[in-house]
Amino acid sequence: MGMRALAAIGLVLAAATPALAGATSLTLVAAVAGSLAYANARVLGPAWGGHLVIDAGGSWGLARQIASRILNPDIMESVGSGPLSALGADTPRWRAALATAPLVLAFDPRGRDARYLRQVARGRVPARAFLLRLAQGDLRLGRTDPLTDPQGQAFVMAVDAWVRAARLPPRVARRILGPLDNPRQVLPEVAVLTQLTSGAVDLASAFEPQARQRHLDWIALPAAVNFGEERLRRTYARLTLRLSPRRVVHGAPLTVWVAPLPHAAHPRAVRSFLTLVLSPRGRRLLQRLGYRVLDPAVLAGHAPGWARRLAR
């Protein structure tokens, strides 16, 4: 599902944001995880100042479209590095990890159950009691697709682990989530929070920066299951999810990665945009959006000298 209209919104703001010198005549096509669409369209794009065209969706879904040549972007921004290794001929020669973002359960402060959910968020309702209420099904839950989106995978693992930590039987997690592709819960990544604010669901999986950006309230998940802490990488790796008989995924921090693609049609724009996101200014912008910035950025692969200098 494309997000090119959202990119246009970002360009409206460009005049009010100091742009990178020389960027205004450049065009960049970016495939970005849906959770990063706001950051790019409303903040990074205007700060860069060029014409940023965005296609947004689940990172694994985007990777499949790029590998099959349905999409031909210049760069990809992924949650988790796995999708960047599944691009076929467009597998990037290098990539950069910019930030992490913890999973939360977001809710609309004006929603029908907001009063109860605020009590949960403030710790006044025990996690055990809250999970049992979720299992009853009267709170409508939205989440993203585990088959196409790393957030969707992490959220299923988080609920399973949270239920175990609360010393509840596994059937509670099954009742909360239903089948992996539960049509009553699974929504496109770019639509899940829109469905939340429209009242179609009462709470939804999200990254904390997304909740902040949309002025939503949220229930924090325990650090051991929120996939937002690099220091807990080994803890997350013990969590697994079977997507099919032959496909099992392991938990990992939900890190924001950016990579230039080797067949980019706009190489000058790629370098110009990545100069922004790797710079101290770019890291400050991400931090203001609520991301837990990695400083310095972590580079993988054969990064050019200019990128290594900026990432320090």
Secondary structure, 3 states (H helix, E strand, C coil): CCCHHHHHHHHHCHHHCCCCCCCCCCEEEEEEEHHHHHHHHHHHHHHHCCEEEEEEECHHHHHHHHHCCCCCCCEEEEECCHHHHCCHHHCCCEEEEEEECCEEEEECCCCCCHHHHHHHHCCCCCHHHHHHHHHHCCCCEEEECCCCCHHHHHHHHHHHHHHHHCCCCHHHHHHHHCCCCCCCCEECCCCHHHHHHCCCCCEEEEEHHHHHHCCCEEEECCHHHCCCCHHHHHHHHCCEEEEECCEEEECCCCEEEEEECCCCCCHHHHHHHHHHHHCHHHHHHHHHCCCEEEEEEEEEECCCHHHHHHHC
